[in-house]
């Protein structure tokens, strides 16, 4: 990932590195110094190189003190023993940066690549949003009823709006919400994230907004006694709980990936693999072909993440971030289950159906 980008002697100086210990220093996009990965690496690193302007040779020295958890990099840039620049960068700086040279992993044909190409085509015309929304409403109306379809679309939009708000919080430009018939919705942005914390927050804010909507519907049910609000509250809770399953590309899978790959790469692939196995068992027991398809897509993403783990441009979560993410995730799951459990206790057969789904 890109650790530092600064002007040095009239040209851009860029430092890239990973938790494995390797570092590469580029001056004017030319590699001038490199430190290989070492299991016994320390936090102190020194890069030395020479530059020539045709008349004199300039002895350059870059001193780096790097801590990953919590993230902090302190640097000193010297030329011929003269201090040129010094300073430090923390997690906030990484979140707000626009990488000069974003990683470009090897491109191969895959379902994810095909889906990405499809979404780029969709983003080329704003009218597609309206067409997809109308198609979704028509599809759900055909399967259920117009009233239920409107409620379902409202749930999906509110969920995706949570993702949009999180993206805007991090200063990302958004492309809006796309409703995909029978698949749900997507909140899109052309900008890339820089940290695992951004991935956690953006992923979990969708289900978090879903929880807020279920709570609002619960209050409306208490105030009016209308079963419509009760049904909407419990169905929306089930919808967002499903989205929190720790399987990619669902939101819960992104949270699991960010936490586990921040701990250790082996831990990360192990936890994701266990989640994938659990997903296979669940899809087999429930006969969910679509769920199995999502599981395949998520497994491909896990393999890609593992292959390029040492070249990841994402700043990992520190210990505090890992704990906060885990507690937030577990608390959110618990709150959604509590809503489902509460309405199942009302004695209404329809309101108890989501709990039976969980129990199965």
C-alpha positions in Angstrom: 0.0 0.0 0.0 1.1 3.6 -0.5 2.6 4.9 2.8 3.9 8.3 1.7 3.8 10.6 -1.3 5.7 13.9 -1.1 7.7 16.3 -3.3 11.5 15.7 -3.0 14.0 17.8 -5.0 11.3 18.9 -7.4 10.0 15.4 -8.2 7.4 13.1 -6.5 8.8 10.7 -3.9 6.5 7.7 -3.1 7.0 5.0 -0.5 5.0 1.7 -0.7 5.1 -1.1 1.8 3.2 -3.9 3.5 2.9 -5.6 6.9 5.1 -8.4 5.6 8.1 -6.0 5.9 8.9 -5.1 2.3 9.2 -1.5 1.2 9.8 0.1 -2.2 10.8 3.8 -2.7 10.1 5.5 -6.0 11.5 8.9 -7.1 9.8 10.3 -10.2 8.2 6.8 -10.6 11.6 5.2 -10.7 12.5 2.6 -8.2 15.5 3.9 -6.2 15.5 1.7 -3.1 14.0 -1.5 -1.9 13.8 -3.4 1.4 12.7 -7.1 1.1 10.3 -8.8 3.4 11.9 -10.2 6.6 10.3 -12.0 9.4 12.6 -10.2 11.8 12.0 -6.7 10.5 11.9 -3.8 12.9 10.0 -0.5 12.8 13.0 1.5 11.8 14.0 1.6 8.1 16.6 3.6 6.2 16.6 4.1 2.4 19.8 5.5 0.8 20.2 6.3 -2.9 22.1 8.6 -5.3 20.7 11.2 -7.7 22.6 13.0 -10.4 21.8 16.2 -12.3 24.7 15.7 -14.7 27.1 18.0 -12.6 27.0 16.6 -9.1 25.9 13.5 -7.3 23.4 14.0 -4.5 23.4 11.6 -1.6 19.9 11.0 -0.5 18.6 9.4 2.7 15.1 8.6 3.8 14.6 7.5 7.4 11.3 5.9 8.2 9.8 4.8 11.6 6.7 2.7 10.9 4.1 1.3 13.3 1.2 -0.7 11.9 -1.0 -1.0 15.0 -1.9 1.7 15.6 -0.7 3.0 12.2 1.8 5.8 12.4 4.7 6.6 10.0 7.3 9.3 10.8 9.8 10.3 8.2 12.9 12.4 7.5 14.2 13.3 4.0 17.8 14.4 3.7 19.9 15.4 0.7 23.7 15.7 1.2 23.1 15.5 5.0 20.7 18.5 4.7 17.2 18.0 6.1 14.7 18.6 3.3 11.4 17.5 4.9 10.1 15.6 7.9 6.7 14.8 9.3 4.3 12.0 10.2 1.1 10.4 8.9 -1.7 8.4 10.7 -4.8 6.5 9.8 -6.8 9.6 8.9 -4.2 10.7 6.4 -4.4 7.3 4.7 -8.2 7.4 4.6 -8.2 10.7 2.8 -5.4 10.1 0.3 -5.8 9.4 -3.4 -3.1 6.8 -4.3 -0.7 8.0 -7.0 -0.3 4.4 -8.3 -3.2 2.2 -7.3 -2.5 -1.6 -7.5 -3.4 -3.2 -10.8 -3.7 -7.0 -10.1 -3.6 -9.4 -13.0 -6.9 -9.3 -14.9 -8.5 -12.7 -15.7 -11.9 -13.6 -16.7 -14.2 -14.1 -13.7 -17.7 -13.7 -12.6 -16.7 -10.7 -10.5 -15.0 -9.1 -13.5 -18.1 -9.8 -15.7 -20.4 -8.3 -13.0 -18.1 -5.2 -12.7 -18.2 -4.7 -16.5 -21.9 -5.0 -16.4 -22.2 -2.4 -13.6 -19.9 0.0 -15.5 -22.3 -0.2 -18.5 -25.2 0.4 -16.2 -23.6 3.5 -14.8 -23.2 5.0 -18.2 -26.9 6.1 -18.3 -28.7 7.6 -15.4 -32.1 6.5 -16.9 -31.1 3.0 -16.1 -31.7 3.7 -12.4 -35.4 4.4 -13.1 -35.7 1.4 -15.4 -34.2 -0.9 -12.8 -36.4 0.5 -10.0 -39.5 0.1 -12.1 -38.5 -3.5 -13.1 -37.8 -4.3 -9.4 -41.2 -3.0 -8.4 -43.0 -4.8 -11.2 -41.2 -8.1 -10.4 -41.9 -8.0 -6.7 -45.5 -7.0 -7.4 -45.9 -10.0 -9.7 -44.5 -12.3 -7.0 -46.4 -10.8 -4.1 -48.5 -7.7 -4.1 -48.1 -4.0 -5.0 -48.2 -3.0 -1.3 -45.6 -5.6 -0.4 -43.4 -4.6 -3.4 -43.5 -0.9 -2.3 -42.5 -1.9 1.2 -39.7 -4.2 0.0 -38.3 -1.4 -2.3 -38.4 1.0 0.6 -36.4 -1.5 2.8 -33.8 -1.9 0.0 -33.5 1.8 -0.6 -33.1 2.6 3.1 -30.5 -0.1 3.4 -28.5 1.1 0.5 -28.8 4.7 1.7 -26.8 3.6 4.7 -23.9 2.6 2.5 -24.2 6.0 0.6 -24.1 8.0 3.9 -21.0 6.1 4.9 -19.3 6.7 1.6 -20.0 10.4 1.8 -18.7 10.5 5.4 -15.4 9.4 4.0 -15.5 12.0 1.3 -16.2 9.6 -1.5 -18.2 10.6 -4.6 -21.2 8.3 -5.0 -23.1 7.2 -8.1 -26.4 6.5 -6.4 -28.5 3.4 -5.7 -29.3 0.8 -8.3 -32.1 -1.7 -7.6 -31.6 -5.1 -9.3 -34.7 -7.3 -9.7 -34.6 -10.4 -7.5 -31.0 -9.6 -6.3 -31.6 -6.5 -4.1 -29.7 -3.2 -4.5 -26.3 -1.7 -5.0 -24.7 1.5 -3.7 -22.0 2.5 -6.1 -18.9 4.8 -6.1 -16.1 5.2 -8.5 -13.6 6.0 -5.8 -11.6 3.3 -4.0 -11.3 2.8 -0.3 -7.9 3.0 1.4 -8.4 1.3 4.7 -10.1 -1.8 6.2 -11.9 0.5 8.6 -13.6 2.2 5.6 -14.6 -1.2 4.3 -16.2 -2.1 7.7 -18.1 1.1 8.1 -19.4 1.3 4.6 -20.4 -2.4 4.7 -22.1 -2.4 8.1 -24.0 0.9 7.8 -26.4 -0.7 5.3 -27.7 -3.2 7.9 -27.4 -0.6 10.6 -29.8 1.7 8.7 -32.0 -1.4 8.2 -32.1 -1.8 12.0 -33.2 1.8 12.3 -36.0 1.3 9.9 -37.2 -1.8 11.7 -37.2 0.1 15.0 -39.2 2.9 13.4 -41.7 0.4 12.1 -41.9 -1.2 15.5 -42.7 2.1 17.2 -45.3 2.8 14.5 -46.9 -0.6 15.3 -47.0 0.2 19.0 -48.6 3.5 18.3 -51.2 2.4 15.7 -51.6 -1.4 16.2 -51.4 -1.8 12.4 -50.1 -5.2 11.4 -48.6 -3.8 8.3 -45.9 -2.0 10.3 -45.3 -5.2 12.3 -44.8 -7.2 9.2 -42.5 -4.6 7.7 -40.4 -4.4 10.8 -39.9 -8.2 11.1 -39.4 -8.8 7.4 -36.9 -5.9 7.1 -35.0 -7.3 10.1 -34.7 -10.8 8.4 -33.6 -9.1 5.2 -30.8 -7.2 6.9 -29.8 -10.2 9.1 -29.4 -12.3 5.9 -27.1 -9.5 4.6 -25.0 -9.8 7.7 -24.1 -13.5 7.0 -20.3 -13.7 7.1 -20.0 -14.7 3.5 -18.7 -12.6 0.6 -20.0 -10.6 -1.3 -22.6 -9.9 1.5 -22.0 -7.1 3.9 -21.2 -9.5 6.7 -18.5 -11.1 4.5 -16.8 -7.8 4.0 -16.8 -7.2 7.8 -15.4 -10.7 8.4 -12.7 -10.2 5.7 -11.6 -6.9 7.1 -11.3 -8.1 10.6 -9.6 -11.5 9.8 -7.2 -10.2 7.2 -6.1 -7.5 9.6 -5.3 -10.1 12.3 -3.2 -12.4 10.1 -3.4 -13.6 6.5 -3.6 -17.3 7.5 -6.3 -16.4 10.1 -8.1 -14.5 7.4 -8.2 -17.2 4.8 -9.1 -19.8 7.5 -12.1 -17.8 8.9 -13.3 -17.0 5.4 -13.0 -20.6 4.3 -15.0 -21.8 7.4 -17.7 -19.2 6.6 -17.8 -20.4 3.0 -18.2 -24.0 4.2 -21.0 -22.9 6.5 -22.6 -21.1 3.6 -22.5 -24.3 1.5 -24.2 -26.2 4.3 -26.9 -23.5 4.7 -27.6 -23.2 1.0 -27.8 -27.0 0.7 -30.2 -27.3 3.6 -32.5 -24.5 2.4 -32.2 -25.3 -1.3 -31.1 -21.7 -2.1 -29.5 -21.8 -5.6 -29.0 -18.0 -5.6 -27.3 -18.1 -2.2 -24.9 -20.8 -3.6 -24.1 -18.5 -6.6 -23.3 -15.6 -4.2 -21.1 -18.0 -2.3 -19.1 -18.9 -5.4 -18.6 -15.2 -6.1 -17.5 -14.6 -2.6 -15.1 -17.5 -2.6 -13.4 -16.1 -5.8 -13.0 -12.8 -4.0 -11.4 -14.6 -1.0 -8.9 -16.3 -3.3 -8.0 -13.0 -5.0 -7.6 -11.4 -1.6 -5.3 -14.2 -0.5 -3.2 -14.1 -3.8 -2.5 -10.4 -3.5 -2.4 -10.2 0.3 1.1 -8.8 0.4 0.3 -6.2 -2.1 -2.9 -5.0 -0.6 -3.3 -1.2 -0.6 -5.7 -1.3 2.3 -4.5 -0.2 5.7 -5.4 -3.0 8.2 -7.4 -2.5 11.3 -5.5 -2.0 14.5 -6.5 -4.0 17.6 -9.0 -1.3 18.7 -10.6 -1.3 15.3 -10.8 -5.1 15.2 -12.6 -5.1 18.6 -15.0 -2.2 17.7 -15.8 -3.9 14.4 -16.5 -7.2 16.1 -18.7 -5.7 18.9 -20.6 -3.6 16.4 -21.2 -6.6 14.2 -22.3 -8.9 17.0 -24.5 -6.1 18.6 -26.2 -5.4 15.2 -26.9 -9.1 14.7 -28.3 -9.4 18.2 -30.6 -6.4 17.8 -32.1 -7.8 14.5 -32.6 -11.2 16.1 -34.3 -9.6 19.1 -36.8 -7.8 16.8 -37.6 -11.1 15.0 -37.9 -12.9 18.4 -40.2 -10.2 19.8 -42.7 -10.4 16.9 -42.6 -14.2 16.9 -43.9 -14.0 20.5 -47.1 -12.1 19.5 -48.7 -15.4 18.4 -49.2 -14.2 14.8 -48.3 -17.0 12.4 -47.0 -14.7 9.7 -44.9 -12.7 12.1 -43.4 -15.9 13.5 -42.3 -17.1 10.0 -38.9 -15.3 10.1 -38.0 -17.0 13.4 -39.0 -20.4 11.9 -36.6 -19.6 9.0 -33.8 -18.9 11.5 -34.7 -22.0 13.4 -34.5 -24.2 10.3 
